[in-house]
């Protein structure tokens, strides 16, 4: 849902257990259980492995944001992340 709210296409491949997010110039893909995401073929190390929780795919937000040029802002008072752009 987050990827789609950022204007990205999100796809799931049940055969490979991989999630893919893309826009017109970049494709980011990750296999569930992996700690590496590939952006246009370049490996990006994740701090947390991709996982499925309650039927949703979870990928480290910071790495996904960096891959697509989205800025994040941390609010320590509320312990929330604001997605900018």
C-alpha positions in Angstrom: 0.0 0.0 0.0 2.9 2.4 0.8 4.6 1.8 -2.5 1.3 2.4 -4.4 0.7 5.6 -2.4 4.1 6.8 -3.6 3.0 6.3 -7.2 4.9 3.0 -7.7 3.6 -0.2 -9.2 3.8 -3.1 -6.8 3.7 -6.7 -7.9 4.0 -10.1 -6.2 5.3 -13.2 -7.8 4.1 -16.2 -5.8 6.4 -18.6 -7.8 9.6 -16.8 -6.7 8.2 -15.3 -3.5 9.4 -11.9 -4.6 8.0 -8.4 -4.5 8.7 -5.8 -7.1 8.2 -2.1 -7.0 8.7 0.0 -10.1 8.2 3.4 -11.8 9.2 4.5 -15.3 12.9 4.4 -14.6 13.6 2.0 -11.7 12.7 -1.5 -10.7 13.4 -2.7 -7.1 12.9 -6.4 -6.3 13.4 -8.5 -3.2 12.8 -12.1 -2.3 11.0 -12.8 1.0 13.6 -13.8 3.6 16.4 -12.0 1.8 18.4 -9.1 3.2 19.3 -7.7 -0.2 17.1 -5.7 -2.6 18.1 -5.3 -6.2 17.5 -1.9 -7.8 17.9 -2.0 -11.6 20.2 -5.0 -10.9 22.4 -3.3 -8.3 22.3 -5.0 -4.9 21.3 -2.9 -1.9 21.9 -4.4 1.6 18.8 -4.2 3.8 19.0 -3.8 7.6 16.1 -6.2 8.0 15.0 -9.1 5.9 11.9 -8.8 3.7 9.0 -10.6 5.3 5.3 -11.3 5.0 3.2 -10.3 8.1 -0.5 -10.7 8.2 -0.7 -11.1 4.4 1.3 -8.0 3.6 4.9 -7.7 2.3 7.3 -5.7 4.5 10.5 -4.2 3.1 12.7 -1.8 4.9 11.3 1.7 4.2 14.5 3.6 4.3 16.1 1.5 1.5 13.0 1.6 -0.6 12.7 5.4 -0.2 16.4 5.9 -1.1 16.0 3.7 -4.2 13.1 5.9 -5.5 14.4 9.3 -4.3 11.8 9.7 -1.6 12.8 11.6 1.5 12.0 10.5 5.0 11.7 12.6 8.2 11.9 11.0 11.7 9.8 12.6 14.5 11.4 11.5 17.7 8.7 13.0 19.8 5.9 10.8 18.2 8.2 8.1 17.0 6.8 8.3 13.5 8.2 8.6 10.0 6.9 11.2 7.6 7.3 10.4 3.9 8.1 13.4 1.8 7.7 13.3 -1.9 
